[in-house]
Amino acid sequence: MSTEVKDRITAVQATIILANYTIAAGILTLPRTIVEASETPDVWISVFLGGVITFLTGLIIVKLTQRFPGQTIFQFSGKIIGKPLGVMLSILVIVYFLCIASFEARSVQEVTSFFLLEGTPPWAIVAVFIWIAFYLCRGGLNAITSMCRLIVPITWTVFVGVCLLSIEVFDIDNLRPFLGDGLGPVWKGIRPTILTFTAGEAMLFVVAFMDKPQKAVKVIIAGSCISTFFYLLAVVMTIGAFSIEGVVTRTWPFLDLVRSFEVNYLIFERFESLLLVIWIMQIFCTFCITIYAAALGVSQIFHKRFNSCLLAILPVAYLVSRMPPNVNALFALGTVVGNWMIVLFGLIPLPLLIIAHFRRAAS
């Protein structure tokens, strides 16, 4: 049975979807979380290795989805492990995407309230965010892709430009000595890296919409390289500016990096507000992709209209986003969801692929 949504996207569009899904709120906090875990300036190696692991897990997921052309995880999981277990697995995937969407929405609220709209009721920020996403997601994956293609040149250019401008506060000595504590701390830093910028799980439904699913491997390669580049750049520039001792004392270290320098010869002397406004658009992309995936899963499992499922799931996303009482609880929620992700998408896809292979070979 083919997917119920008739959208079709190219390999380039799928790559944009994958990159936008990966690059979101985590980039604002990764320098702190990875340094807290490893306590070494060599965490940039951890980011690179985390990117490699992300690619490998994504490759397994791609190979799995390619065995069922035009179908999402919510449709083919039952064919591999039976309908009851397939439904249970699909529900876990839906809850995961819902939690990611809620995490992104709450992150936007925390950052916006602190840096841009102090005193604005939190519900007002999140509600506007959610209802605009509802309007966009009703248009399907093509509408989301069009939005991503529109903002990618803006957000990525501003991000790279800000990183280049921060060179004036960058000190290469803060990244030395190279492997001064050996490889042990580097291995410790891989886990928070993987928790922050996983990408492969998006391919569980994106491949079903591709007009040429055989190009999905190229999509996961390109998407992993793009996300690794962005996170690597953020970590290197932030630690180079503040040192590992300074990074761990900051809640949003990358935003503090942007606030730490001024450029007198440009129109904007301070860039934190500009970056935040632009980066909220990037986070919005991730929110739309994840909430779309969750609604699509509900629609395909229970055979209900997509728009009805989307309307029903958005209030749940709002309620989940309000559950953490403070920003520390929000980060704790992110860690729990990340640990859940390692099991759900790091360990389960390979057995599914093996079972699917032998079942098809036997049939």
NUNUZA-142686 format. One record per residue (C-alpha): residue number from 1; residue in one letter; x, y, z. Coordinates in nm, 3 decimals. Example, Ala and Ser with C-alpha at 12.3 -4.5 7.8 and 13.67 -1.06 7.14 Angstrom:
# residues 2
+-----+--------+---------+---------+---------+
! num ! residu !       u !       v !       w !
+-----+--------+---------+---------+---------+
!   1 !      A !   1.230 !  -0.450 !   0.780 !
!   2 !      S !   1.367 !  -0.106 !   0.714 !
+-----+--------+---------+---------+---------+
***
This chain:
# residues 363
+-----+--------+---------+---------+---------+
! num ! residu !       u !       v !       w !
+-----+--------+---------+---------+---------+
!   1 !      M !   0.000 !   0.000 !   0.000 !
!   2 !      S !   0.146 !   0.333 !  -0.102 !
!   3 !      T !   0.157 !   0.629 !   0.127 !
!   4 !      E !  -0.171 !   0.813 !   0.167 !
!   5 !      V !  -0.015 !   1.151 !   0.102 !
!   6 !      K !   0.054 !   1.202 !  -0.268 !
!   7 !      D !   0.343 !   1.448 !  -0.237 !
!   8 !      R !   0.661 !   1.371 !  -0.426 !
!   9 !      I !   0.998 !   1.531 !  -0.360 !
!  10 !      T !   1.335 !   1.518 !  -0.533 !
!  11 !      A !   1.663 !   1.407 !  -0.378 !
!  12 !      V !   1.769 !   1.772 !  -0.336 !
!  13 !      Q !   1.444 !   1.853 !  -0.157 !
!  14 !      A !   1.487 !   1.548 !   0.065 !
!  15 !      T !   1.839 !   1.664 !   0.154 !
!  16 !      I !   1.705 !   2.006 !   0.251 !
!  17 !      I !   1.436 !   1.842 !   0.463 !
!  18 !      L !   1.694 !   1.622 !   0.636 !
!  19 !      A !   1.935 !   1.909 !   0.702 !
!  20 !      N !   1.661 !   2.134 !   0.837 !
!  21 !      Y !   1.534 !   1.854 !   1.057 !
!  22 !      T !   1.878 !   1.814 !   1.213 !
!  23 !      I !   1.994 !   2.174 !   1.256 !
!  24 !      A !   1.775 !   2.331 !   1.522 !
!  25 !      A !   1.780 !   2.435 !   1.888 !
!  26 !      G !   2.054 !   2.188 !   1.978 !
!  27 !      I !   2.316 !   2.399 !   1.808 !
!  28 !      L !   2.261 !   2.671 !   2.069 !
!  29 !      T !   2.351 !   2.438 !   2.359 !
!  30 !      L !   2.574 !   2.162 !   2.218 !
!  31 !      P !   2.906 !   2.336 !   2.307 !
!  32 !      R !   2.805 !   2.330 !   2.674 !
!  33 !      T !   2.658 !   1.979 !   2.690 !
!  34 !      I !   2.950 !   1.820 !   2.507 !
!  35 !      V !   3.212 !   1.998 !   2.719 !
!  36 !      E !   3.030 !   1.901 !   3.040 !
!  37 !      A !   3.050 !   1.536 !   2.931 !
!  38 !      S !   3.414 !   1.531 !   2.817 !
!  39 !      E !   3.590 !   1.822 !   2.993 !
!  40 !      T !   3.840 !   1.858 !   2.710 !
!  41 !      P !   3.893 !   2.105 !   2.423 !
!  42 !      D !   3.913 !   1.806 !   2.186 !
!  43 !      V !   3.533 !   1.781 !   2.171 !
!  44 !      W !   3.543 !   1.883 !   1.805 !
!  45 !      I !   3.671 !   1.531 !   1.740 !
!  46 !      S !   3.366 !   1.398 !   1.925 !
!  47 !      V !   3.141 !   1.603 !   1.697 !
!  48 !      F !   3.308 !   1.458 !   1.388 !
!  49 !      L !   3.284 !   1.101 !   1.518 !
!  50 !      G !   2.923 !   1.162 !   1.617 !
!  51 !      G !   2.853 !   1.272 !   1.261 !
!  52 !      V !   3.003 !   0.948 !   1.130 !
!  53 !      I !   2.790 !   0.740 !   1.366 !
!  54 !      T !   2.482 !   0.939 !   1.268 !
!  55 !      F !   2.553 !   0.865 !   0.904 !
!  56 !      L !   2.599 !   0.492 !   0.966 !
!  57 !      T !   2.273 !   0.458 !   1.159 !
!  58 !      G !   2.098 !   0.667 !   0.895 !
!  59 !      L !   2.236 !   0.439 !   0.624 !
!  60 !      I !   2.081 !   0.134 !   0.793 !
!  61 !      I !   1.748 !   0.315 !   0.813 !
!  62 !      V !   1.769 !   0.410 !   0.445 !
!  63 !      K !   1.840 !   0.050 !   0.343 !
!  64 !      L !   1.541 !  -0.059 !   0.550 !
!  65 !      T !   1.300 !   0.192 !   0.397 !
!  66 !      Q !   1.422 !   0.119 !   0.043 !
!  67 !      R !   1.291 !  -0.236 !   0.080 !
!  68 !      F !   0.938 !  -0.093 !   0.100 !
!  69 !      P !   0.905 !   0.172 !  -0.174 !
!  70 !      G !   0.635 !   0.432 !  -0.116 !
!  71 !      Q !   0.575 !   0.324 !   0.244 !
!  72 !      T !   0.664 !   0.480 !   0.577 !
!  73 !      I !   0.771 !   0.307 !   0.898 !
!  74 !      F !   0.410 !   0.330 !   1.014 !
!  75 !      Q !   0.302 !   0.113 !   0.720 !
!  76 !      F !   0.578 !  -0.143 !   0.675 !
!  77 !      S !   0.674 !  -0.217 !   1.036 !
!  78 !      G !   0.377 !  -0.454 !   1.071 !
!  79 !      K !   0.489 !  -0.647 !   0.766 !
!  80 !      I !   0.823 !  -0.718 !   0.932 !
!  81 !      I !   0.736 !  -0.799 !   1.295 !
!  82 !      G !   0.359 !  -0.849 !   1.280 !
!  83 !      K !   0.079 !  -0.598 !   1.315 !
!  84 !      P !   0.057 !  -0.576 !   1.700 !
!  85 !      L !   0.431 !  -0.518 !   1.745 !
!  86 !      G !   0.435 !  -0.295 !   1.438 !
!  87 !      V !   0.165 !  -0.073 !   1.585 !
!  88 !      M !   0.352 !  -0.055 !   1.917 !
!  89 !      L !   0.675 !   0.043 !   1.743 !
!  90 !      S !   0.493 !   0.301 !   1.530 !
!  91 !      I !   0.333 !   0.457 !   1.838 !
!  92 !      L !   0.676 !   0.487 !   2.001 !
!  93 !      V !   0.806 !   0.660 !   1.689 !
!  94 !      I !   0.507 !   0.897 !   1.692 !
!  95 !      V !   0.563 !   0.983 !   2.057 !
!  96 !      Y !   0.931 !   1.046 !   1.983 !
!  97 !      F !   0.853 !   1.291 !   1.702 !
!  98 !      L !   0.592 !   1.457 !   1.922 !
!  99 !      C !   0.844 !   1.502 !   2.204 !
! 100 !      I !   1.102 !   1.650 !   1.966 !
! 101 !      A !   0.841 !   1.894 !   1.835 !
! 102 !      S !   0.748 !   1.993 !   2.191 !
! 103 !      F !   1.114 !   2.036 !   2.284 !
! 104 !      E !   1.173 !   2.269 !   1.989 !
! 105 !      A !   0.861 !   2.473 !   2.067 !
! 106 !      R !   0.961 !   2.513 !   2.431 !
! 107 !      S !   1.318 !   2.603 !   2.332 !
! 108 !      V !   1.185 !   2.881 !   2.112 !
! 109 !      Q !   0.974 !   3.007 !   2.400 !
! 110 !      E !   1.267 !   3.005 !   2.645 !
! 111 !      V !   1.508 !   3.178 !   2.408 !
! 112 !      T !   1.253 !   3.433 !   2.286 !
! 113 !      S !   1.136 !   3.521 !   2.637 !
! 114 !      F !   1.491 !   3.569 !   2.760 !
! 115 !      F !   1.650 !   3.753 !   2.467 !
! 116 !      L !   1.375 !   3.914 !   2.257 !
! 117 !      L !   1.028 !   3.940 !   2.414 !
! 118 !      E !   1.084 !   3.967 !   2.786 !
! 119 !      G !   0.755 !   3.973 !   2.973 !
! 120 !      T !   0.552 !   3.816 !   2.693 !
! 121 !      P !   0.329 !   3.533 !   2.822 !
! 122 !      P !   0.491 !   3.200 !   2.732 !
! 123 !      W !   0.165 !   3.056 !   2.603 !
! 124 !      A !   0.136 !   3.339 !   2.351 !
! 125 !      I !   0.477 !   3.263 !   2.198 !
! 126 !      V !   0.418 !   2.889 !   2.173 !
! 127 !      A !   0.057 !   2.924 !   2.054 !
! 128 !      V !   0.155 !   3.146 !   1.761 !
! 129 !      F !   0.438 !   2.909 !   1.677 !
! 130 !      I !   0.204 !   2.608 !   1.677 !
! 131 !      W !  -0.081 !   2.759 !   1.480 !
! 132 !      I !   0.143 !   2.883 !   1.201 !
! 133 !      A !   0.285 !   2.530 !   1.184 !
! 134 !      F !  -0.069 !   2.393 !   1.155 !
! 135 !      Y !  -0.138 !   2.617 !   0.857 !
! 136 !      L !   0.184 !   2.509 !   0.687 !
! 137 !      C !   0.159 !   2.135 !   0.757 !
! 138 !      R !  -0.189 !   2.121 !   0.608 !
! 139 !      G !  -0.022 !   2.181 !   0.273 !
! 140 !      G !   0.175 !   1.857 !   0.302 !
! 141 !      L !   0.543 !   1.779 !   0.275 !
! 142 !      N !   0.582 !   1.982 !  -0.044 !
! 143 !      A !   0.470 !   2.296 !   0.139 !
! 144 !      I !   0.718 !   2.229 !   0.421 !
! 145 !      T !   0.994 !   2.167 !   0.167 !
! 146 !      S !   0.916 !   2.493 !  -0.012 !
! 147 !      M !   0.945 !   2.683 !   0.315 !
! 148 !      C !   1.274 !   2.512 !   0.398 !
! 149 !      R !   1.415 !   2.598 !   0.056 !
! 150 !      L !   1.309 !   2.959 !   0.109 !
! 151 !      I !   1.480 !   3.010 !   0.444 !
! 152 !      V !   1.789 !   2.790 !   0.396 !
! 153 !      P !   1.992 !   3.056 !   0.207 !
! 154 !      I !   1.904 !   3.313 !   0.473 !
! 155 !      T !   1.961 !   3.110 !   0.788 !
! 156 !      W !   2.275 !   2.930 !   0.671 !
! 157 !      T !   2.434 !   3.247 !   0.534 !
! 158 !      V !   2.368 !   3.438 !   0.856 !
! 159 !      F !   2.499 !   3.150 !   1.067 !
! 160 !      V !   2.824 !   3.111 !   0.873 !
! 161 !      G !   2.866 !   3.489 !   0.853 !
! 162 !      V !   2.829 !   3.528 !   1.229 !
! 163 !      C !   3.082 !   3.251 !   1.287 !
! 164 !      L !   3.330 !   3.422 !   1.057 !
! 165 !      L !   3.279 !   3.757 !   1.229 !
! 166 !      S !   3.342 !   3.594 !   1.568 !
! 167 !      I !   3.702 !   3.527 !   1.464 !
! 168 !      E !   3.797 !   3.853 !   1.637 !
! 169 !      V !   3.726 !   3.689 !   1.977 !
! 170 !      F !   3.859 !   3.348 !   1.875 !
! 171 !      D !   4.178 !   3.216 !   2.040 !
! 172 !      I !   4.327 !   2.896 !   1.899 !
! 173 !      D !   4.502 !   2.831 !   2.231 !
! 174 !      N !   4.162 !   2.749 !   2.384 !
! 175 !      L !   4.156 !   2.437 !   2.164 !
! 176 !      R !   4.498 !   2.318 !   2.281 !
! 177 !      P !   4.661 !   2.086 !   2.370 !
! 178 !      F !   4.554 !   1.839 !   2.103 !
! 179 !      L !   4.453 !   1.510 !   2.271 !
! 180 !      G !   4.622 !   1.627 !   2.589 !
! 181 !      D !   4.403 !   1.390 !   2.792 !
! 182 !      G !   4.402 !   1.109 !   2.539 !
! 183 !      L !   4.103 !   0.961 !   2.361 !
! 184 !      G !   3.902 !   0.876 !   2.673 !
! 185 !      P !   3.730 !   1.217 !   2.708 !
! 186 !      V !   3.667 !   1.224 !   2.333 !
! 187 !      W !   3.463 !   0.904 !   2.357 !
! 188 !      K !   3.260 !   1.054 !   2.642 !
! 189 !      G !   3.170 !   1.349 !   2.421 !
! 190 !      I !   3.025 !   1.135 !   2.142 !
! 191 !      R !   2.704 !   1.051 !   2.329 !
! 192 !      P !   2.573 !   1.409 !   2.376 !
! 193 !      T !   2.670 !   1.478 !   2.015 !
! 194 !      I !   2.457 !   1.190 !   1.890 !
! 195 !      L !   2.171 !   1.299 !   2.117 !
! 196 !      T !   2.179 !   1.646 !   1.962 !
! 197 !      F !   2.200 !   1.596 !   1.588 !
! 198 !      T !   2.054 !   1.263 !   1.489 !
! 199 !      A !   1.912 !   1.266 !   1.140 !
! 200 !      G !   1.842 !   0.915 !   1.017 !
! 201 !      E !   1.503 !   0.877 !   1.180 !
! 202 !      A !   1.358 !   1.139 !   0.946 !
! 203 !      M !   1.432 !   0.901 !   0.658 !
! 204 !      L !   1.178 !   0.659 !   0.804 !
! 205 !      F !   0.909 !   0.864 !   0.633 !
! 206 !      V !   1.094 !   1.096 !   0.392 !
! 207 !      V !   1.208 !   0.815 !   0.161 !
! 208 !      A !   0.845 !   0.720 !   0.099 !
! 209 !      F !   0.787 !   1.060 !  -0.064 !
! 210 !      M !   1.095 !   1.059 !  -0.287 !
! 211 !      D !   1.037 !   1.030 !  -0.660 !
! 212 !      K !   1.368 !   0.841 !  -0.686 !
! 213 !      P !   1.414 !   0.649 !  -0.357 !
! 214 !      Q !   1.730 !   0.487 !  -0.494 !
! 215 !      K !   1.902 !   0.823 !  -0.431 !
! 216 !      A !   1.825 !   0.810 !  -0.059 !
! 217 !      V !   2.183 !   0.705 !   0.024 !
! 218 !      K !   2.312 !   1.025 !  -0.136 !
! 219 !      V !   2.056 !   1.218 !   0.071 !
! 220 !      I !   2.177 !   1.073 !   0.401 !
! 221 !      I !   2.540 !   1.138 !   0.303 !
! 222 !      A !   2.472 !   1.501 !   0.213 !
! 223 !      G !   2.244 !   1.563 !   0.511 !
! 224 !      S !   2.493 !   1.416 !   0.759 !
! 225 !      C !   2.781 !   1.618 !   0.613 !
! 226 !      I !   2.585 !   1.945 !   0.627 !
! 227 !      S !   2.469 !   1.897 !   0.985 !
! 228 !      T !   2.815 !   1.786 !   1.101 !
! 229 !      F !   2.970 !   2.095 !   0.944 !
! 230 !      F !   2.731 !   2.331 !   1.121 !
! 231 !      Y !   2.765 !   2.168 !   1.462 !
! 232 !      L !   3.142 !   2.140 !   1.425 !
! 233 !      L !   3.169 !   2.508 !   1.335 !
! 234 !      A !   2.952 !   2.611 !   1.631 !
! 235 !      V !   3.152 !   2.402 !   1.880 !
! 236 !      V !   3.495 !   2.512 !   1.753 !
! 237 !      M !   3.411 !   2.884 !   1.744 !
! 238 !      T !   3.239 !   2.881 !   2.085 !
! 239 !      I !   3.517 !   2.698 !   2.267 !
! 240 !      G !   3.778 !   2.907 !   2.084 !
! 241 !      A !   3.612 !   3.220 !   2.218 !
! 242 !      F !   3.531 !   3.117 !   2.577 !
! 243 !      S !   3.752 !   2.812 !   2.656 !
! 244 !      I !   3.601 !   2.500 !   2.808 !
! 245 !      E !   3.581 !   2.668 !   3.150 !
! 246 !      G !   3.377 !   2.955 !   3.010 !
! 247 !      V !   3.146 !   2.741 !   2.797 !
! 248 !      V !   3.012 !   2.530 !   3.084 !
! 249 !      T !   2.892 !   2.840 !   3.272 !
! 250 !      R !   2.662 !   2.953 !   2.989 !
! 251 !      T !   2.310 !   2.824 !   2.929 !
! 252 !      W !   2.309 !   2.921 !   2.559 !
! 253 !      P !   2.681 !   2.939 !   2.477 !
! 254 !      F !   2.647 !   2.995 !   2.103 !
! 255 !      L !   2.417 !   3.293 !   2.158 !
! 256 !      D !   2.667 !   3.431 !   2.409 !
! 257 !      L !   2.933 !   3.395 !   2.139 !
! 258 !      V !   2.728 !   3.616 !   1.908 !
! 259 !      R !   2.683 !   3.871 !   2.187 !
! 260 !      S !   3.055 !   3.880 !   2.264 !
! 261 !      F !   3.169 !   4.091 !   1.968 !
! 262 !      E !   3.072 !   4.407 !   1.783 !
! 263 !      V !   3.136 !   4.506 !   1.421 !
! 264 !      N !   3.141 !   4.882 !   1.377 !
! 265 !      Y !   3.170 !   4.892 !   1.001 !
! 266 !      L !   2.844 !   4.707 !   0.925 !
! 267 !      I !   2.480 !   4.813 !   0.953 !
! 268 !      F !   2.436 !   4.584 !   1.252 !
! 269 !      E !   2.689 !   4.624 !   1.532 !
! 270 !      R !   2.532 !   4.350 !   1.747 !
! 271 !      F !   2.402 !   4.034 !   1.587 !
! 272 !      E !   2.228 !   3.834 !   1.860 !
! 273 !      S !   1.879 !   3.964 !   1.782 !
! 274 !      L !   1.928 !   3.914 !   1.408 !
! 275 !      L !   2.058 !   3.561 !   1.460 !
! 276 !      L !   1.774 !   3.474 !   1.696 !
! 277 !      V !   1.505 !   3.594 !   1.460 !
! 278 !      I !   1.664 !   3.401 !   1.176 !
! 279 !      W !   1.732 !   3.091 !   1.384 !
! 280 !      I !   1.374 !   3.076 !   1.510 !
! 281 !      M !   1.283 !   3.017 !   1.146 !
! 282 !      Q !   1.527 !   2.726 !   1.139 !
! 283 !      I !   1.378 !   2.577 !   1.456 !
! 284 !      F !   1.033 !   2.629 !   1.306 !
! 285 !      C !   1.134 !   2.403 !   1.016 !
! 286 !      T !   1.231 !   2.125 !   1.256 !
! 287 !      F !   0.907 !   2.168 !   1.448 !
! 288 !      C !   0.698 !   2.145 !   1.130 !
! 289 !      I !   0.883 !   1.836 !   1.006 !
! 290 !      T !   0.844 !   1.650 !   1.336 !
! 291 !      I !   0.482 !   1.746 !   1.397 !
! 292 !      Y !   0.404 !   1.648 !   1.039 !
! 293 !      A !   0.570 !   1.308 !   1.093 !
! 294 !      A !   0.374 !   1.251 !   1.414 !
! 295 !      A !   0.041 !   1.343 !   1.254 !
! 296 !      L !   0.121 !   1.131 !   0.948 !
! 297 !      G !   0.188 !   0.834 !   1.173 !
! 298 !      V !  -0.142 !   0.873 !   1.357 !
! 299 !      S !  -0.321 !   0.910 !   1.024 !
! 300 !      Q !  -0.168 !   0.598 !   0.872 !
! 301 !      I !  -0.200 !   0.376 !   1.179 !
! 302 !      F !  -0.562 !   0.459 !   1.257 !
! 303 !      H !  -0.668 !   0.537 !   0.897 !
! 304 !      K !  -0.797 !   0.884 !   0.976 !
! 305 !      R !  -0.780 !   1.206 !   0.777 !
! 306 !      F !  -0.441 !   1.372 !   0.806 !
! 307 !      N !  -0.577 !   1.721 !   0.882 !
! 308 !      S !  -0.793 !   1.585 !   1.164 !
! 309 !      C !  -0.496 !   1.403 !   1.315 !
! 310 !      L !  -0.284 !   1.716 !   1.283 !
! 311 !      L !  -0.546 !   1.927 !   1.459 !
! 312 !      A !  -0.573 !   1.671 !   1.738 !
! 313 !      I !  -0.200 !   1.631 !   1.794 !
! 314 !      L !  -0.105 !   2.000 !   1.815 !
! 315 !      P !  -0.269 !   2.060 !   2.156 !
! 316 !      V !  -0.082 !   1.754 !   2.285 !
! 317 !      A !   0.245 !   1.905 !   2.161 !
! 318 !      Y !   0.161 !   2.228 !   2.343 !
! 319 !      L !   0.083 !   2.047 !   2.669 !
! 320 !      V !   0.405 !   1.846 !   2.652 !
! 321 !      S !   0.603 !   2.165 !   2.584 !
! 322 !      R !   0.461 !   2.315 !   2.905 !
! 323 !      M !   0.551 !   2.017 !   3.124 !
! 324 !      P !   0.913 !   2.112 !   3.212 !
! 325 !      P !   0.891 !   2.368 !   3.496 !
! 326 !      N !   1.216 !   2.542 !   3.399 !
! 327 !      V !   1.496 !   2.540 !   3.144 !
! 328 !      N !   1.698 !   2.279 !   3.336 !
! 329 !      A !   1.402 !   2.043 !   3.328 !
! 330 !      L !   1.373 !   2.114 !   2.956 !
! 331 !      F !   1.733 !   2.005 !   2.901 !
! 332 !      A !   1.668 !   1.695 !   3.114 !
! 333 !      L !   1.370 !   1.613 !   2.891 !
! 334 !      G !   1.595 !   1.649 !   2.588 !
! 335 !      T !   1.842 !   1.402 !   2.740 !
! 336 !      V !   1.568 !   1.149 !   2.814 !
! 337 !      V !   1.432 !   1.175 !   2.460 !
! 338 !      G !   1.786 !   1.143 !   2.324 !
! 339 !      N !   1.847 !   0.824 !   2.523 !
! 340 !      W !   1.517 !   0.692 !   2.395 !
! 341 !      M !   1.629 !   0.776 !   2.042 !
! 342 !      I !   1.949 !   0.571 !   2.075 !
! 343 !      V !   1.746 !   0.259 !   2.147 !
! 344 !      L !   1.465 !   0.331 !   1.903 !
! 345 !      F !   1.673 !   0.432 !   1.602 !
! 346 !      G !   2.022 !   0.313 !   1.689 !
! 347 !      L !   1.949 !  -0.046 !   1.791 !
! 348 !      I !   1.613 !  -0.147 !   1.641 !
! 349 !      P !   1.654 !  -0.070 !   1.265 !
! 350 !      L !   1.931 !  -0.326 !   1.208 !
! 351 !      P !   1.728 !  -0.622 !   1.344 !
! 352 !      L !   1.431 !  -0.498 !   1.140 !
! 353 !      L !   1.648 !  -0.491 !   0.828 !
! 354 !      I !   1.776 !  -0.843 !   0.894 !
! 355 !      I !   1.426 !  -0.979 !   0.956 !
! 356 !      A !   1.293 !  -0.804 !   0.645 !
! 357 !      H !   1.576 !  -0.952 !   0.438 !
! 358 !      F !   1.510 !  -1.310 !   0.547 !
! 359 !      R !   1.133 !  -1.277 !   0.525 !
! 360 !      R !   1.152 !  -1.149 !   0.168 !
! 361 !      A !   1.411 !  -1.414 !   0.080 !
! 362 !      A !   1.182 !  -1.684 !   0.219 !
! 363 !      S !   0.873 !  -1.555 !   0.039 !
+-----+--------+---------+---------+---------+
***
